[in-house]
Amino acid sequence: MFDAHLPRLVFHSRGNIELLSQNKLAVFASRETPEELFEPALAFFSELLQLPISLAGGWQSNLEKQLLTLFNPQATANLIQYFAREINHLKLESWQQALLNENKLLIISPETSQQRPNQGLVSKRDNLIFSHCQKVLFFYIQPGGRLQAYFDQLLKSGSQLFLFEHPTNEKQLSSDVVFLNTDNLEPLLIGR
């Protein structure tokens, strides 16, 4: 589980480290995201790609993987891709190499020599994400799941939390959470 009071974690990186000094937004979606949310989420994410921010995450759920396919060198937004495994021998796909060539990609992993992810490395990866990104967007949170625990803890820690505005997310309504749609992206551009 994420602990906001842990010291900063040691990590390995590859790519444009300057992306960590930019305005960053961590992106999460539960593995159980309903299919009805995919199309509007992809359209909304296309709008996020036009903002001068770095979008960060582990990109592991089905929706997150689909969002990742929208990245391209012509987009304004940059990508910070976190892995829960060693990255020194990571073979980049062509789209990653294209982003790397344009200084629009940063790849990060916790310090490890493990070639395969495990639960401990996933927790370290997520701790890295939360230590680097004070703004977090949840596209969908499965009640009772890992993201629900993160969401609840981040609410208490003072992080800026955002939810994708969609009827499936109404149960997460809180005065400390900003619902985002294409008409109110300004909160993402304030601060880091």
C-alpha positions in Angstrom: 0.0 0.0 0.0 1.1 3.5 -0.7 2.7 5.4 2.2 3.1 9.2 1.7 5.6 9.3 4.6 8.1 7.0 3.0 11.4 8.6 1.9 11.8 9.0 -1.9 12.6 5.7 -3.5 15.7 5.0 -5.6 14.9 4.4 -9.3 16.4 3.7 -12.7 15.4 5.9 -15.6 15.8 6.0 -19.4 14.8 8.9 -21.5 14.1 12.6 -20.8 14.5 13.0 -17.0 13.5 16.6 -17.3 9.9 15.4 -17.7 9.9 14.9 -13.9 10.2 18.7 -13.5 7.1 19.3 -15.6 3.4 19.5 -14.7 2.6 15.8 -14.2 -0.6 13.8 -14.0 -0.7 10.1 -12.9 -3.4 8.1 -14.7 -5.1 5.0 -13.3 -8.0 2.8 -14.3 -9.2 -0.4 -12.7 -8.8 -3.7 -14.4 -12.6 -4.0 -14.0 -13.4 -0.8 -15.9 -16.8 -1.3 -17.5 -16.8 -1.4 -21.3 -19.2 1.5 -21.5 -16.6 3.8 -20.2 -13.9 2.9 -22.8 -15.1 5.0 -25.7 -15.7 8.3 -23.8 -12.4 7.7 -21.8 -10.4 7.4 -25.1 -12.1 10.6 -26.4 -11.3 12.5 -23.2 -7.7 11.2 -23.2 -7.2 12.5 -26.7 -8.0 15.9 -25.3 -5.4 15.4 -22.5 -2.8 14.6 -25.1 -3.1 18.2 -26.4 -2.1 19.7 -23.0 1.4 20.8 -22.0 1.7 18.1 -19.3 3.4 14.7 -18.7 1.0 11.8 -18.3 2.3 9.1 -16.0 1.4 5.6 -15.0 2.0 1.9 -15.0 -0.4 1.5 -18.0 -1.4 -2.1 -17.0 -5.2 -2.3 -17.1 -7.0 -2.9 -20.4 -8.2 0.7 -20.5 -4.7 2.1 -19.6 -3.2 0.0 -22.3 -5.6 1.4 -24.8 -4.9 5.0 -23.6 -1.2 4.3 -24.1 -1.8 3.5 -27.8 -2.9 7.1 -28.4 0.5 8.6 -27.6 2.5 9.9 -30.6 5.3 12.4 -31.2 2.9 15.0 -32.5 0.9 15.1 -29.3 1.7 18.0 -26.9 1.7 15.8 -23.8 4.7 13.7 -22.8 4.7 10.2 -21.4 6.2 8.9 -18.2 6.0 5.1 -18.3 6.6 3.3 -15.0 7.6 -0.4 -14.9 7.6 -2.9 -12.1 10.7 -4.6 -13.4 14.3 -3.9 -14.5 14.5 -1.6 -17.5 18.1 -1.7 -18.5 17.5 -4.5 -21.1 14.0 -3.3 -22.1 13.5 -3.5 -25.8 11.6 -0.4 -27.0 8.7 -0.7 -29.4 8.7 1.5 -32.4 6.2 4.0 -30.9 8.3 4.3 -27.7 11.5 4.8 -29.8 9.7 7.6 -31.7 8.7 9.3 -28.5 12.2 8.8 -27.1 13.8 10.4 -30.2 11.6 13.5 -29.6 12.5 13.7 -25.9 8.8 13.0 -25.1 9.4 9.8 -23.1 10.7 8.9 -19.7 10.8 5.3 -18.5 11.2 4.6 -14.8 11.4 1.6 -12.6 12.3 1.0 -8.9 15.9 -0.1 -8.4 15.8 -3.8 -9.1 17.4 -6.5 -11.1 14.2 -8.5 -11.4 13.1 -9.3 -15.0 9.6 -10.1 -14.0 7.1 -8.0 -12.1 5.9 -9.2 -8.7 3.6 -7.7 -6.1 6.4 -6.0 -4.1 7.7 -4.3 -7.3 4.2 -3.2 -8.2 3.9 -1.6 -4.8 7.3 0.1 -5.2 6.4 1.3 -8.7 3.1 2.7 -7.5 5.0 4.4 -4.6 7.3 6.0 -7.1 4.4 7.2 -9.2 2.7 8.8 -6.1 6.0 10.4 -4.9 6.6 12.0 -8.4 3.0 13.0 -9.1 0.8 15.0 -6.8 -2.1 15.1 -9.3 -3.8 11.8 -9.9 -6.6 11.0 -12.3 -8.7 7.9 -11.9 -10.8 6.9 -14.9 -12.5 4.2 -12.9 -12.1 2.7 -9.4 -13.4 -0.8 -8.7 -15.0 -0.6 -5.2 -12.9 -2.6 -2.7 -9.9 -2.9 -5.0 -6.3 -1.7 -4.9 -7.2 1.6 -6.6 -9.9 2.2 -4.0 -7.3 1.8 -1.2 -5.0 4.2 -3.1 -7.8 6.7 -3.7 -8.8 6.7 0.0 -5.2 7.1 1.2 -4.5 9.8 -1.3 -7.6 11.7 -0.2 -6.1 11.8 3.3 -2.6 12.8 2.1 -3.7 16.0 0.4 -2.9 14.9 -3.2 -5.0 16.5 -5.9 -7.5 13.9 -7.0 -9.5 13.9 -10.2 -12.1 11.5 -11.5 -13.2 11.1 -15.1 -16.8 12.5 -15.2 -19.0 9.5 -16.1 -22.1 8.0 -14.5 -20.1 4.9 -13.4 -18.0 7.2 -11.1 -20.7 9.0 -9.3 -20.3 6.7 -6.2 -16.9 8.3 -5.7 -18.3 11.8 -5.3 -16.5 13.8 -2.7 -15.9 17.5 -2.1 -12.1 16.8 -2.2 -12.3 15.4 -5.8 -12.6 17.3 -9.0 -14.7 15.6 -11.8 -13.0 16.2 -15.1 -14.5 16.5 -18.6 -13.3 18.3 -21.7 -14.9 21.5 -20.5 -12.9 21.8 -17.3 -9.2 20.8 -17.9 -7.8 24.0 -16.4 -7.2 22.4 -12.9 -4.6 20.1 -14.5 -2.6 23.1 -15.7 -2.2 24.7 -12.3 0.9 23.8 -10.3 3.0 20.7 -10.7 
